[in-house]
Amino acid sequence: MTNSQSLPASRMIFRIYCLFLALSLGACSQAPVQPSKTEQSIVNQTEDAALDTRYSESLEKLLHQVSQSQEIPLQSLEMGFSDAKTIPSIRKLVLPPSSTFKKNWLVYRKRFIEPVRLKAGRAFWEENQAFLSQVEQDSGVPAPIIVAIIGIETIYGRQTGNFRVKDVLSTLAFSYPDTPNKLAREQLFKDQLQELILMCWVEAGGKLPAKNSSQGVNTARFQGCLNQNSSYAGAIGLPQFMPSSIRQFAVDGDGDGRVDLKQSPKDAIASVANFMKKHGWQTGMPISFPVQESAISAAKQLADGEPTLKFTVAALIEKGILLPEQGDLQRGGVDPQSKALIVDLPYPDKDGLDQAQYFVGLNNFLTIVQYNRSYFYAQSVAEFAQALGYKNSSVVPVEANTKTPNSKSATEKSKNKKPAAKKKAKGH
């Protein structure tokens, strides 16, 4: 029996009381009380119980709000969430990196632009080539960009997450870890949880508003939708769409009357293309270009981390940051007055010193950032697509503006593009 176990009950209570004061006020006395393992266990259990209570109450409140605003029977919602639970590991996964952590573009790039994903990308393209060509023609979004995004997100469905989406979103909505942006993040996930409910209700055959009727709703499908797997952040399917994105941008690519981003490659392909198109993808335009070595200093001064197009292509050429030959900037269809931004991708060198690669990101770079708010991600998509054969240059000739008979649109030029031949994959 330990010393703490032999303490009188009154003294045990006093020490636990002091511990709580120490946590909230900084000290119980000049000599802080060090909790024993037994006491710490009691404190942890108390804190966990308080979190569970807040979680249950907050979830119940949200279900009432959704029931009232959308006229969905409360009983149906409560049944769907009767076994919802918090997932402690998720709270750890969303924590920001430590203050000593250094972003490493080279490590990030190596993780995604590697032989396994590229080989899988070529196979996925070959299996869906006809449909990808059709989607490219209809949307203007190049097939290799679509293939690259799905490859980086989930390796074409191999890694879609193994958490129940309702548990993920409710955990992050009502039990987000204590971070500076806690309130904003909790609100974001509350919104996503509500979007999930509405998405699943419609998928199960319901209407919105439901007018207090569950007639025509497949209860099993509703619950199955709430229980489907997602990433630790609540993203679903091959393209990793959040519930709000599924409701706004996902489309039925295979024509079976429903959107299935988990099992239907065609739905995933069409949905990615629709997302990119709706977020401003410019057909036939480049994505980004490396900054000239001689202009690194100038680029460094202009890189502010803000995802805003603020510098004209002409001005960057004048500063020597871009060359006219890059992507046919001078002879192609890129307007000299079109806007760009300076992208910095940091990494530590072998001595631990801060370094960075610099790129000029055009409009299409920023469109990819809308898919995943990360410069690392956007540049990885661009380079993954180039590894698959994407030509990062303007393919809209100036003559197109004068409607020259021999000029072709970007879609027409890229219509017959095929994935890089398999023999090129040898040695990777």
C-alpha positions in Angstrom: 0.0 0.0 0.0 1.4 3.4 -1.0 1.8 6.4 1.3 -1.1 8.2 -0.4 -3.4 5.2 0.1 -2.7 5.3 3.8 -3.7 9.0 4.1 -6.9 9.9 6.0 -9.7 10.7 3.7 -9.9 14.3 4.8 -6.2 14.9 4.1 -6.6 13.2 0.7 -9.4 15.6 -0.2 -7.4 18.6 1.0 -4.4 17.6 -1.2 -6.6 17.2 -4.3 -8.3 20.5 -3.5 -4.8 22.1 -3.4 -3.9 20.5 -6.6 -6.8 22.1 -8.4 -5.9 25.5 -6.9 -2.4 25.0 -8.1 -3.5 24.3 -11.6 -5.7 27.4 -11.7 -3.9 29.9 -9.6 -0.3 28.8 -10.1 0.4 27.6 -6.5 -1.4 26.3 -3.3 1.4 27.4 -1.1 5.0 28.4 -1.4 5.9 24.7 -1.7 3.8 23.3 -4.5 2.0 20.0 -3.8 3.3 17.2 -5.9 0.4 14.8 -6.7 0.9 11.1 -6.2 0.0 8.7 -9.0 -3.3 7.8 -7.3 -4.2 11.5 -6.9 -3.2 12.3 -10.5 -5.4 9.4 -11.7 -8.3 10.8 -9.7 -7.7 14.3 -11.2 -7.5 12.8 -14.7 -10.7 10.9 -14.3 -12.4 14.0 -13.0 -11.3 16.1 -15.9 -12.3 13.3 -18.4 -15.7 13.1 -16.8 -16.1 16.9 -17.1 -15.1 16.8 -20.8 -17.6 13.9 -21.5 -20.4 15.9 -19.8 -19.6 19.0 -21.9 -19.3 16.9 -25.0 -22.7 15.2 -24.5 -24.5 18.5 -23.6 -23.0 20.4 -26.5 -23.8 17.6 -29.0 -27.4 17.4 -27.7 -27.7 21.2 -28.1 -26.5 21.0 -31.7 -28.9 18.2 -32.5 -31.8 20.2 -31.2 -30.7 23.2 -33.3 -30.5 21.1 -36.5 -33.8 19.5 -35.7 -35.5 22.9 -35.3 -33.9 24.6 -38.3 -34.3 21.7 -40.7 -37.4 20.2 -39.2 -35.7 16.8 -38.9 -37.2 14.6 -36.2 -35.1 14.9 -33.1 -35.5 11.2 -32.5 -33.9 10.3 -35.8 -30.9 12.5 -34.9 -30.5 11.1 -31.4 -30.6 7.6 -32.7 -27.9 8.4 -35.2 -25.7 9.8 -32.5 -26.6 7.5 -29.6 -23.2 5.9 -29.8 -21.1 8.9 -30.7 -17.9 9.3 -28.7 -14.8 11.5 -28.3 -11.6 10.2 -29.7 -8.6 11.3 -27.5 -6.0 10.5 -30.2 -7.6 12.9 -32.6 -7.2 15.8 -30.1 -3.5 15.1 -30.2 -3.3 14.8 -34.0 -4.7 18.3 -34.5 -2.3 19.9 -32.1 0.1 22.4 -33.8 3.8 21.4 -34.0 6.1 22.4 -31.2 8.0 25.7 -31.2 11.2 23.9 -32.1 9.7 22.2 -35.2 11.0 23.3 -38.5 9.0 23.0 -41.7 10.9 20.9 -44.2 9.8 21.2 -47.9 12.3 18.6 -49.0 11.0 16.0 -46.7 7.4 16.8 -47.5 8.0 16.6 -51.2 9.8 13.3 -50.9 6.8 11.9 -49.0 4.4 12.5 -51.9 6.4 12.6 -55.1 7.8 9.1 -54.9 7.8 5.9 -57.0 4.8 4.1 -55.3 2.4 7.0 -55.8 3.7 7.8 -59.3 3.3 4.2 -60.4 -0.2 4.1 -58.9 -1.0 7.4 -60.6 -0.1 6.0 -64.0 -2.2 3.0 -63.4 -5.2 5.1 -62.2 -4.9 7.3 -65.3 -4.7 4.3 -67.6 -7.8 2.7 -66.0 -9.8 5.9 -66.2 -8.3 7.4 -69.3 -11.4 7.9 -71.4 -13.4 9.4 -68.5 -10.5 11.7 -67.5 -10.2 12.9 -71.1 -13.9 13.7 -71.2 -13.8 15.5 -67.8 -10.8 17.5 -69.0 -12.6 18.5 -72.1 -15.7 19.5 -70.2 -14.1 21.3 -67.2 -10.8 22.6 -68.6 -9.0 21.0 -65.6 -6.0 18.9 -66.9 -6.2 15.1 -66.3 -2.7 15.0 -64.6 -3.8 17.6 -62.1 -6.8 15.6 -61.1 -4.8 12.4 -60.9 -2.1 14.2 -58.9 -4.6 15.5 -56.3 -6.2 12.1 -55.7 -2.8 10.4 -55.6 -1.5 12.8 -53.0 -4.7 12.7 -50.9 -5.2 9.0 -50.6 -3.0 7.0 -53.1 -6.2 6.4 -55.1 -8.3 5.2 -52.2 -5.6 3.2 -50.3 -5.5 5.7 -47.4 -8.9 7.2 -46.7 -8.8 7.2 -42.9 -10.2 4.8 -40.3 -12.1 7.0 -37.9 -15.9 7.3 -37.8 -16.7 10.7 -39.3 -19.3 11.6 -36.7 -16.9 10.8 -33.9 -14.2 12.9 -35.5 -16.3 16.0 -36.2 -18.1 15.9 -32.8 -14.8 15.5 -31.0 -13.2 18.5 -32.7 -16.5 20.5 -32.5 -16.9 20.1 -28.7 -13.6 18.9 -27.4 -10.9 20.7 -29.4 -7.6 21.0 -27.6 -6.6 24.2 -25.9 -4.9 26.2 -28.7 -4.9 29.9 -29.6 -7.5 29.3 -32.3 -9.6 26.9 -30.3 -12.9 28.8 -30.7 -12.5 29.3 -34.4 -11.6 25.7 -35.0 -14.5 24.4 -32.9 -16.9 26.6 -34.8 -15.5 25.2 -38.1 -16.1 21.7 -37.0 -19.6 22.4 -35.6 -20.4 23.7 -39.1 -18.9 20.6 -40.7 -20.9 18.3 -38.3 -24.1 20.1 -39.3 -23.2 19.7 -42.9 -22.6 16.0 -42.3 -26.1 15.6 -40.8 -27.7 17.4 -43.7 -25.6 15.5 -46.3 -26.5 12.1 -44.8 -30.2 12.9 -44.4 -30.5 13.7 -48.1 -28.3 10.7 -49.0 -30.7 8.5 -47.1 -33.7 9.8 -49.1 -34.8 12.7 -46.9 -35.6 16.2 -47.9 -34.7 19.6 -46.4 -36.4 21.0 -44.6 -37.8 17.6 -43.5 -41.1 19.1 -42.1 -40.8 16.8 -39.1 -41.2 13.7 -41.2 -38.8 10.8 -41.7 -41.0 9.3 -44.4 -39.0 7.9 -47.2 -35.7 8.1 -45.2 -33.7 4.9 -45.1 -32.7 4.8 -41.4 -29.9 2.3 -42.0 -28.4 4.4 -44.8 -28.6 7.5 -42.6 -26.7 5.9 -39.8 -24.3 4.2 -42.2 -23.5 7.6 -43.7 -22.8 9.1 -40.2 -20.6 6.1 -39.4 -18.5 6.1 -42.6 -14.8 6.4 -42.2 -12.9 9.6 -42.6 -9.5 11.1 -41.9 -8.6 12.5 -38.5 -10.0 15.8 -39.7 -13.2 14.5 -41.1 -12.3 14.4 -44.8 -14.1 11.6 -46.8 -13.3 9.4 -49.8 -10.7 9.3 -52.6 -10.4 13.1 -52.9 -10.8 13.8 -49.1 -13.7 16.2 -49.3 -15.1 17.7 -46.1 -18.9 17.4 -45.8 -19.5 21.0 -46.8 -17.4 20.4 -50.0 -19.3 17.3 -50.8 -22.6 19.2 -50.6 -21.3 22.1 -52.7 -18.9 20.5 -55.2 -19.3 16.7 -55.4 -21.0 15.5 -58.5 -22.3 12.2 -59.8 -19.7 11.2 -62.4 -20.7 7.7 -63.1 -24.4 8.5 -63.6 -25.8 6.1 -61.0 -27.9 8.8 -59.4 -25.8 9.3 -56.2 -22.4 10.6 -55.3 -20.0 8.1 -53.9 -16.5 9.4 -53.3 -15.4 6.2 -51.5 -16.1 3.6 -54.2 -16.6 5.5 -57.4 -13.4 6.8 -59.2 -15.6 8.6 -61.7 -17.4 10.5 -59.0 -14.1 11.4 -57.4 -12.6 12.5 -60.7 -15.6 14.6 -61.7 -15.8 16.1 -58.2 -12.2 17.2 -58.1 -12.5 18.8 -61.5 -15.7 20.6 -60.4 -14.1 21.9 -57.3 -11.1 23.3 -59.2 -13.3 24.8 -61.9 -15.5 26.5 -59.3 -12.5 27.9 -57.5 -11.1 29.6 -60.6 -8.9 27.2 -62.5 -7.7 28.9 -65.7 -7.6 26.5 -68.6 -4.2 26.4 -70.4 -2.4 28.5 -67.8 0.8 27.5 -65.9 0.9 26.9 -62.1 4.2 28.0 -60.8 7.8 28.7 -61.8 11.1 28.5 -59.8 12.6 31.9 -59.1 15.9 32.6 -60.8 19.0 32.0 -58.6 20.2 35.5 -59.3 16.9 37.0 -58.0 16.6 35.0 -54.8 17.2 38.1 -52.6 14.6 40.1 -54.4 12.1 37.2 -54.1 12.8 36.8 -50.4 11.8 40.4 -49.8 8.5 39.9 -51.6 7.5 36.6 -49.9 5.1 37.5 -47.1 3.3 34.2 -46.8 -0.1 35.8 -47.7 -2.0 33.7 -50.3 -2.8 36.8 -52.4 -2.0 37.5 -56.0 -0.4 40.9 -55.8 2.5 41.2 -58.3 2.1 41.4 -62.1 4.0 38.9 -64.3 5.5 41.9 -66.2 6.9 43.4 -62.9 8.4 40.0 -61.9 10.0 39.7 -65.3 11.4 43.2 -65.0 12.9 42.3 -61.6 14.5 39.2 -63.1 12.5 36.9 -60.8 10.9 35.4 -63.9 12.3 34.9 -67.4 10.1 35.5 -70.5 10.9 32.0 -71.8 9.5 30.3 -68.7 6.2 28.7 -69.8 6.1 30.8 -72.9 5.2 33.8 -70.7 6.2 36.2 -73.5 4.8 34.3 -76.5 2.0 32.4 -74.8 -1.4 33.4 -73.5 -0.3 34.7 -70.1 -1.3 38.3 -69.8 1.7 40.4 -68.7 -0.7 42.2 -66.3 -2.0 39.0 -64.7 -1.1 38.6 -61.1 1.2 36.3 -59.2 2.6 35.7 -55.7 6.0 34.7 -54.3 6.0 31.3 -52.7 8.6 30.4 -50.1 9.1 26.7 -49.2 11.4 26.5 -46.2 13.7 23.7 -45.1 16.7 23.3 -42.8 20.0 22.4 -44.4 22.4 19.8 -43.2 23.7 22.2 -40.5 20.2 23.0 -39.3 20.2 26.5 -40.9 17.1 27.9 -42.4 16.9 27.8 -46.2 14.1 28.0 -48.7 13.2 27.4 -52.3 11.3 30.2 -54.0 8.6 29.9 -56.7 6.3 32.3 -58.5 2.8 31.1 -58.1 0.2 32.1 -60.7 -3.6 31.9 -60.4 -3.8 28.2 -60.7 -1.3 27.7 -57.9 -3.7 29.6 -55.6 -6.6 27.5 -56.9 -4.8 24.4 -55.6 -4.3 26.2 -52.3 -8.0 26.4 -52.0 -8.2 22.6 -52.1 -5.6 22.3 -49.3 -4.4 25.5 -47.6 -0.7 24.7 -47.9 2.0 26.0 -50.2 3.8 22.7 -49.7 0.7 20.8 -50.9 0.1 23.0 -54.0 3.7 22.8 -55.2 3.6 19.0 -54.7 0.5 18.7 -56.8 2.2 20.7 -59.5 5.3 18.6 -59.5 3.4 15.3 -59.2 1.4 16.3 -62.3 4.6 17.2 -64.1 6.1 13.8 -63.3 3.0 12.4 -65.0 3.6 14.4 -68.1 1.8 17.7 -67.4 3.3 20.6 -69.3 3.6 23.6 -67.0 3.3 26.3 -69.6 0.8 28.5 -71.4 -0.8 26.5 -74.2 -3.2 29.2 -75.3 -1.4 31.0 -78.2 -1.8 34.7 -78.6 -3.3 34.1 -82.0 -6.4 32.6 -80.2 -7.4 36.2 -79.3 -7.7 37.0 -83.0 -9.4 33.7 -83.8 -6.8 32.5 -86.3 -8.2 29.4 -88.1 -5.2 27.3 -87.2 -5.2 28.1 -83.5 -6.4 25.5 -81.0 -7.7 25.8 -77.5 -5.9 24.4 -74.5 -8.6 21.7 -74.2 -8.1 20.7 -77.9 -4.4 20.5 -77.5 -4.5 18.4 -74.3 -7.5 16.3 -75.3 -5.3 13.5 -76.6 -2.6 13.6 -74.0 -1.8 10.3 -72.4 -0.1 9.4 -69.2 3.7 8.9 -69.4 4.5 5.5 -70.8 5.1 2.8 -68.3 8.6 2.2 -69.5 9.5 5.7 -68.2 8.7 4.4 -64.7 11.6 1.9 -64.8 14.3 2.7 -62.3 12.1 4.8 -60.0 
